[in-house]
Amino acid sequence: MNIKMNISRFYHFAFLLLLLFNFSCFQEMENDDQDPVDNGPIILQEAFPNLSFSRPVDFQHAGDGTDRIFIVEQRGEISVFQNDREVEDKTLFLNIESKVNDQGNEEGLLGLAFHPDYENNGFFFVNYTAASPRRTVISRFQVSATDPNRADESSELVILEFNQPYTNHNGGQLSFGPDGYLYIASGDGGSGGDPLNHGQRPETLLGAILRIDINKQEGGGNYAIPVDNPFVNNEEGFKEEIYAYGLRNPWRFSFDPQTNTLWTGDVGQNRAEEIDVISKGRNYGWRTMEGFSCFDPVSGCIQEGLEMPIWEYTHSNGDRSITGGFVYRGTEISELQGLYVYGDFVSGRIWTLDFSDLDNPVNTELMRADFSVSSFGTDQSNELYLCGFDGKIYRFAYEK
């Protein structure tokens, strides 16, 4: 009697287990057929709500694993703080206001780049404008030997200088490429319409992306020319520092960390803003062309040998000045993965460019900020941020 009851209970229990197993499999099959989870709209979230800045123009991290953020302010200051939304204090990392000329709207301390071996050598580089004469200065500084959150302001070593004829179009971006060389964005020297035609004159350092080797010195200077720069040993008098030219004002470029592709936004004159993929030795057309159209002359310009943009947008919707961005390679915003994210300084509009088919890129408006979008940046995890001229730093996030 007890044996039969136990056997009966065993089979009953086994039957229940079988039912549960089948139900679980059915649920998994149903889940497999379901659409991906909707994470909600992408928004701009104040990244560090307890901090504020004056005209922040660059967002960088040191690449040393400390997860610190460095914010460049146009007047000549760099602040550092931990990448923590609750952070309440920032430390003044570098103050070179006394050296910086920021009288023009596009002048000032404009760029910051940390040496790839910063963790060991403490070297970082800045791009700023100075006066008497008006010029761009590329300098190297070193971190303090006693405080990792402060630079040694007496350690400046001027690497490269070149004169600026006007107060605008100074470029300003600095970045080390995957090859270990320092890339420098140089505008056409300013005014309007490039009156001195610097964009098409590679015998000047203006209107170009420059590339130099700061780990070597040659010719009595504090840098060397990479041996594979396109104009090495040329006989036309072209500047050997030039990597690519024909640019008007490349305000913010970046390297895609996955493909090593160099992207830049190039600010237009009065019709169009453009996005370029930069390749060695190429001529990107300014001032012969503005975007896809002739500029000088206004029609019938010779386009042979000129590199066309990947994308352009016009000034018809209040857009006036492109702020170059980044190809998103973070993990928090899946919808942005592999897209180039950029904005317009004047309108505040922010877009994504899907370039998976370069012959047919797809541009999508993502959002519109109610402030001037001055710069984009990434932290050590490749998450995306932007600097606003409302004094705040924002990050891309899902709306909670």
C-alpha positions as CSV (number, residue, x, y, z in Angstrom):
1,M,0.0,0.0,0.0
2,N,2.7,2.5,0.9
3,I,4.9,1.4,-2.0
4,K,2.1,2.0,-4.5
5,M,1.3,5.4,-3.0
6,N,5.0,6.4,-3.2
7,I,5.2,5.3,-6.8
8,S,2.0,7.3,-7.6
9,R,3.4,10.4,-5.9
10,F,6.7,10.0,-7.9
11,Y,4.9,9.8,-11.3
12,H,2.7,12.8,-10.3
13,F,5.8,14.8,-9.4
14,A,7.5,13.8,-12.6
15,F,4.5,14.9,-14.6
16,L,4.5,18.3,-13.0
17,L,8.2,18.7,-13.7
18,L,7.5,17.8,-17.4
19,L,4.7,20.4,-17.6
20,L,6.9,23.1,-16.1
21,F,9.7,22.3,-18.5
22,N,7.4,22.5,-21.5
23,F,5.9,25.8,-20.3
24,S,9.4,27.2,-19.9
25,C,10.4,26.2,-23.4
26,F,7.2,27.7,-24.8
27,Q,8.0,31.0,-23.0
28,E,11.5,31.0,-24.4
29,M,10.1,30.5,-27.9
30,E,7.7,33.3,-27.3
31,N,10.5,35.6,-26.1
32,D,12.6,34.8,-29.1
33,D,9.9,36.1,-31.3
34,Q,9.4,39.3,-29.4
35,D,10.8,42.7,-30.6
36,P,13.9,44.1,-28.8
37,V,13.2,46.0,-25.6
38,D,12.3,49.6,-26.2
39,N,14.8,51.7,-24.2
40,G,12.8,54.9,-24.8
41,P,14.0,58.1,-26.4
42,I,17.6,59.2,-26.3
43,I,18.1,62.5,-24.4
44,L,20.8,64.8,-23.2
45,Q,21.4,64.4,-19.5
46,E,23.5,66.8,-17.4
47,A,26.5,64.7,-16.8
48,F,27.8,66.6,-13.8
49,P,25.0,68.8,-12.5
50,N,27.0,70.2,-9.6
51,L,29.6,71.7,-11.9
52,S,29.6,74.6,-14.4
53,F,32.1,76.1,-16.8
54,S,32.7,79.2,-18.9
55,R,32.7,78.5,-22.6
56,P,33.8,74.9,-22.5
57,V,35.4,73.9,-25.8
58,D,36.9,70.5,-25.3
59,F,36.2,67.3,-23.4
60,Q,39.1,64.8,-22.9
61,H,40.3,62.0,-20.7
62,A,43.9,61.1,-20.1
63,G,43.8,57.5,-21.2
64,D,45.6,56.5,-18.0
65,G,42.8,54.3,-16.5
66,T,41.9,56.9,-13.8
67,D,38.5,57.7,-15.3
68,R,39.1,61.4,-14.8
69,I,37.5,64.1,-17.1
70,F,39.4,67.2,-18.3
71,I,37.4,70.2,-19.5
72,V,39.0,73.0,-21.6
73,E,37.7,76.5,-21.1
74,Q,38.3,78.9,-23.9
75,R,39.8,81.6,-21.7
76,G,42.8,79.4,-20.9
77,E,41.9,77.0,-18.1
78,I,41.7,73.2,-17.9
79,S,39.8,71.6,-15.0
80,V,39.9,68.0,-13.9
81,F,37.5,65.9,-11.8
82,Q,36.3,62.3,-11.4
83,N,33.8,60.9,-13.9
84,D,31.0,60.7,-11.3
85,R,27.6,62.3,-11.7
86,E,27.6,63.3,-8.1
87,V,31.0,65.0,-8.2
88,E,30.9,68.4,-6.4
89,D,34.3,69.8,-7.0
90,K,36.7,70.3,-9.8
91,T,40.5,71.0,-9.6
92,L,42.3,73.6,-11.7
93,F,44.7,71.5,-13.7
94,L,46.3,74.2,-15.9
95,N,45.9,78.0,-16.0
96,I,47.6,79.8,-19.0
97,E,45.2,82.7,-19.2
98,S,48.2,85.1,-19.2
99,K,49.5,83.4,-22.4
100,V,46.2,83.0,-24.2
101,N,44.6,85.6,-26.5
102,D,40.8,85.0,-26.5
103,Q,39.6,88.4,-27.7
104,G,38.2,87.0,-30.9
105,N,35.1,84.8,-30.7
106,E,37.1,81.9,-32.2
107,E,40.4,82.5,-30.4
108,G,41.6,81.1,-27.1
109,L,42.7,77.8,-25.6
110,L,41.1,75.5,-28.1
111,G,42.4,72.0,-27.8
112,L,44.0,69.4,-25.5
113,A,45.6,66.0,-26.2
114,F,47.3,63.6,-23.9
115,H,50.4,61.7,-24.9
116,P,49.7,58.0,-25.6
117,D,52.2,57.2,-22.8
118,Y,50.8,59.8,-20.5
119,E,50.6,57.4,-17.6
120,N,54.4,57.1,-17.6
121,N,55.7,60.4,-19.0
122,G,53.0,62.9,-17.9
123,F,53.1,64.8,-21.2
124,F,50.1,66.6,-22.7
125,F,49.7,69.1,-25.5
126,V,47.6,72.2,-26.0
127,N,46.6,74.4,-28.9
128,Y,46.0,78.0,-28.2
129,T,46.1,81.5,-29.9
130,A,48.5,84.1,-28.7
131,A,49.1,87.8,-29.5
132,S,51.9,90.0,-30.7
133,P,52.0,88.6,-33.3
134,R,48.6,86.8,-33.6
135,R,49.5,83.2,-33.9
136,T,48.6,79.6,-33.1
137,V,50.8,77.9,-30.5
138,I,51.2,74.1,-30.1
139,S,52.9,73.4,-26.7
140,R,53.8,70.5,-24.5
141,F,53.3,70.6,-20.7
142,Q,54.0,68.0,-18.1
143,V,52.0,67.0,-15.0
144,S,53.3,68.0,-11.6
145,A,55.7,65.5,-10.0
146,T,53.8,65.7,-6.7
147,D,50.1,66.1,-7.7
148,P,48.4,64.2,-10.5
149,N,45.6,66.7,-10.7
150,R,47.9,69.7,-11.4
151,A,50.1,70.5,-14.3
152,D,53.6,72.1,-14.0
153,E,52.9,75.4,-15.6
154,S,56.6,76.2,-15.9
155,S,57.1,73.1,-18.0
156,E,55.9,74.6,-21.3
157,L,57.9,73.5,-24.4
158,V,56.7,75.2,-27.6
159,I,56.5,72.6,-30.3
160,L,55.1,74.6,-33.3
161,E,53.9,78.1,-34.0
162,F,52.4,79.7,-37.1
163,N,50.9,83.2,-37.7
164,Q,47.1,83.8,-38.0
165,P,46.2,86.8,-40.3
166,Y,42.7,87.2,-38.8
167,T,40.9,86.4,-35.6
168,N,38.7,83.6,-36.8
169,H,39.1,80.1,-38.4
170,N,41.8,78.8,-36.1
171,G,40.8,75.2,-36.1
172,G,42.1,74.1,-32.7
173,Q,41.7,70.3,-32.4
174,L,44.6,68.2,-31.3
175,S,44.5,64.4,-31.2
176,F,47.0,61.5,-31.3
177,G,46.3,59.1,-34.1
178,P,46.5,55.3,-34.0
179,D,50.0,55.7,-35.5
180,G,51.2,57.7,-32.5
181,Y,51.6,60.9,-34.4
182,L,50.0,64.2,-33.3
183,Y,47.3,65.6,-35.6
184,I,46.5,69.3,-35.6
185,A,43.5,71.1,-37.2
186,S,44.4,74.3,-38.8
187,G,41.8,76.7,-40.3
188,D,42.3,78.8,-43.4
189,G,43.4,81.9,-41.4
190,G,40.0,83.6,-41.3
191,S,38.1,86.6,-42.6
192,G,35.5,85.5,-45.2
193,G,35.9,83.6,-48.4
194,D,39.6,82.8,-47.7
195,P,40.9,86.0,-49.3
196,L,44.5,84.7,-49.3
197,N,43.4,81.3,-50.7
198,H,45.3,79.4,-47.9
199,G,43.1,76.4,-48.5
200,Q,44.6,75.8,-51.9
201,R,48.1,76.8,-51.0
202,P,49.9,73.9,-49.3
203,E,53.0,76.1,-49.0
204,T,51.3,77.4,-45.8
205,L,50.2,75.5,-42.7
206,L,46.7,77.0,-42.9
207,G,43.6,75.3,-44.1
208,A,44.9,71.8,-43.4
209,I,45.2,68.8,-41.1
210,L,48.8,68.7,-39.9
211,R,50.7,65.6,-38.7
212,I,53.9,65.6,-36.7
213,D,56.1,63.3,-34.7
214,I,56.6,64.8,-31.2
215,N,58.8,61.9,-30.0
216,K,61.6,63.0,-32.2
217,Q,63.4,66.3,-33.0
218,E,65.0,67.3,-36.3
219,G,66.1,70.4,-38.1
220,G,66.6,72.3,-34.8
221,G,62.9,72.1,-33.9
222,N,61.0,70.2,-31.2
223,Y,59.3,67.7,-33.5
224,A,60.0,65.7,-36.6
225,I,58.1,65.1,-39.9
226,P,56.8,61.5,-40.3
227,V,58.6,59.9,-43.1
228,D,55.3,59.0,-44.9
229,N,53.7,62.4,-44.8
230,P,52.5,63.2,-48.3
231,F,54.8,66.1,-49.1
232,V,58.0,64.8,-47.6
233,N,60.9,66.0,-49.8
234,N,58.7,67.7,-52.3
235,E,60.2,70.3,-54.7
236,E,57.2,72.7,-54.8
237,G,57.7,74.3,-51.4
238,F,54.7,72.6,-49.8
239,K,54.8,72.3,-46.0
240,E,55.9,68.8,-45.1
241,E,53.8,68.9,-41.9
242,I,50.6,68.7,-44.0
243,Y,48.6,65.5,-43.9
244,A,45.6,66.8,-45.9
245,Y,44.5,70.2,-47.1
246,G,41.7,72.3,-48.7
247,L,39.8,72.8,-45.5
248,R,38.1,76.0,-44.3
249,N,37.7,75.6,-40.5
250,P,37.8,72.0,-39.3
251,W,36.2,72.5,-36.0
252,R,36.6,69.1,-34.3
253,F,37.9,66.0,-35.8
254,S,38.1,62.5,-34.3
255,F,39.3,59.0,-35.0
256,D,36.9,56.0,-35.0
257,P,38.6,53.7,-32.4
258,Q,37.3,50.6,-34.3
259,T,38.3,51.5,-37.9
260,N,40.9,54.2,-37.2
261,T,39.0,56.4,-39.8
262,L,39.6,60.2,-39.4
263,W,36.4,62.2,-39.4
264,T,36.1,66.0,-39.4
265,G,33.3,68.6,-39.6
266,D,34.4,71.5,-41.8
267,V,32.6,74.8,-41.2
268,G,31.2,76.4,-44.3
269,Q,31.0,79.9,-45.6
270,N,27.4,80.9,-46.3
271,R,25.7,78.0,-48.0
272,A,26.7,74.6,-46.6
273,E,28.4,72.7,-43.8
274,E,30.3,69.5,-44.6
275,I,31.5,66.2,-43.1
276,D,34.8,64.7,-44.5
277,V,36.6,61.5,-44.1
278,I,40.2,62.5,-44.1
279,S,42.8,60.6,-46.1
280,K,46.5,61.3,-46.5
281,G,47.4,63.7,-49.2
282,R,43.9,64.6,-50.3
283,N,42.6,68.0,-51.3
284,Y,39.2,68.7,-49.8
285,G,38.4,71.6,-52.1
286,W,38.1,74.8,-50.2
287,R,38.0,77.6,-51.5
288,T,37.3,76.2,-55.0
289,M,34.3,74.4,-53.5
290,E,32.0,74.7,-50.5
291,G,30.6,71.3,-49.8
292,F,29.4,69.8,-53.1
293,S,29.1,73.2,-54.9
294,C,31.5,75.6,-56.6
295,F,32.5,78.6,-54.5
296,D,35.3,80.3,-56.4
297,P,34.4,80.5,-59.2
298,V,30.7,80.2,-58.5
299,S,30.2,77.9,-61.4
300,G,32.3,75.8,-63.7
301,C,35.0,75.2,-61.1
302,I,37.6,72.5,-61.8
303,Q,36.8,69.6,-59.5
304,E,39.4,67.1,-60.8
305,G,41.6,66.0,-58.0
306,L,39.3,67.2,-55.2
307,E,37.9,65.0,-52.5
308,M,34.1,65.4,-52.0
309,P,32.4,65.4,-48.6
310,I,30.7,62.4,-47.1
311,W,27.7,64.7,-46.3
312,E,26.6,68.3,-46.4
313,Y,23.7,70.3,-45.0
314,T,22.6,73.8,-45.9
315,H,21.8,76.9,-43.9
316,S,18.1,76.8,-44.8
317,N,16.9,75.7,-41.3
318,G,18.9,78.0,-39.1
319,D,22.0,75.8,-39.2
320,R,25.2,77.8,-39.5
321,S,28.3,76.1,-38.1
322,I,29.0,72.4,-37.9
323,T,30.5,70.9,-34.7
324,G,32.3,67.7,-35.6
325,G,31.6,64.7,-33.5
326,F,32.4,61.0,-33.0
327,V,31.5,57.6,-34.3
328,Y,29.8,56.1,-31.3
329,R,31.6,53.0,-30.0
330,G,30.2,52.9,-26.4
331,T,27.9,50.3,-25.0
332,E,25.2,52.2,-23.2
333,I,23.2,53.5,-26.2
334,S,22.7,50.6,-28.6
335,E,20.8,52.6,-31.2
336,L,23.9,54.9,-31.7
337,Q,26.4,52.1,-32.2
338,G,28.5,52.7,-35.3
339,L,26.8,56.0,-36.2
340,Y,28.6,59.3,-36.6
341,V,27.1,61.8,-34.1
342,Y,27.5,65.5,-34.7
343,G,25.8,68.8,-34.3
344,D,25.4,72.5,-35.3
345,F,26.8,75.1,-33.0
346,V,24.2,77.8,-33.9
347,S,21.0,75.8,-34.2
348,G,21.7,73.2,-31.5
349,R,20.5,70.4,-33.8
350,I,22.2,67.1,-33.3
351,W,22.2,64.3,-36.0
352,T,23.4,60.8,-36.6
353,L,25.0,59.8,-39.9
354,D,24.7,56.1,-40.9
355,F,27.6,55.6,-43.3
356,S,27.4,51.8,-43.7
357,D,26.7,52.5,-47.4
358,L,29.1,55.4,-48.2
359,D,27.4,55.9,-51.5
360,N,24.0,56.4,-49.8
361,P,24.5,57.7,-46.2
362,V,21.4,58.2,-44.1
363,N,21.3,61.3,-41.9
364,T,18.7,61.5,-39.1
365,E,18.0,64.3,-36.7
366,L,18.4,63.0,-33.2
367,M,17.4,66.0,-31.0
368,R,17.8,69.7,-30.7
369,A,19.6,71.4,-27.8
370,D,18.6,74.8,-26.6
371,F,22.2,76.0,-26.3
372,S,25.3,76.3,-28.5
373,V,26.9,72.9,-29.1
374,S,30.6,73.6,-28.9
375,S,32.3,70.2,-28.8
376,F,31.8,66.5,-28.3
377,G,34.0,64.1,-26.4
378,T,34.3,60.6,-25.0
379,D,35.3,59.1,-21.7
380,Q,37.6,56.1,-21.3
381,S,34.7,53.8,-22.0
382,N,33.9,55.5,-25.3
383,E,30.6,56.9,-23.9
384,L,29.6,60.2,-25.6
385,Y,29.4,63.7,-24.1
386,L,29.0,67.2,-25.4
387,C,30.0,70.7,-24.1
388,G,27.4,73.4,-24.1
389,F,27.9,77.1,-24.0
390,D,25.3,77.2,-21.3
391,G,28.2,76.1,-19.1
392,K,27.1,72.5,-18.7
393,I,28.5,69.1,-19.8
394,Y,25.9,66.6,-21.1
395,R,25.9,62.9,-21.8
396,F,23.7,60.9,-24.1
397,A,21.4,58.7,-22.1
398,Y,18.0,57.0,-22.3
399,E,15.1,58.9,-20.8
400,K,14.2,57.3,-17.5
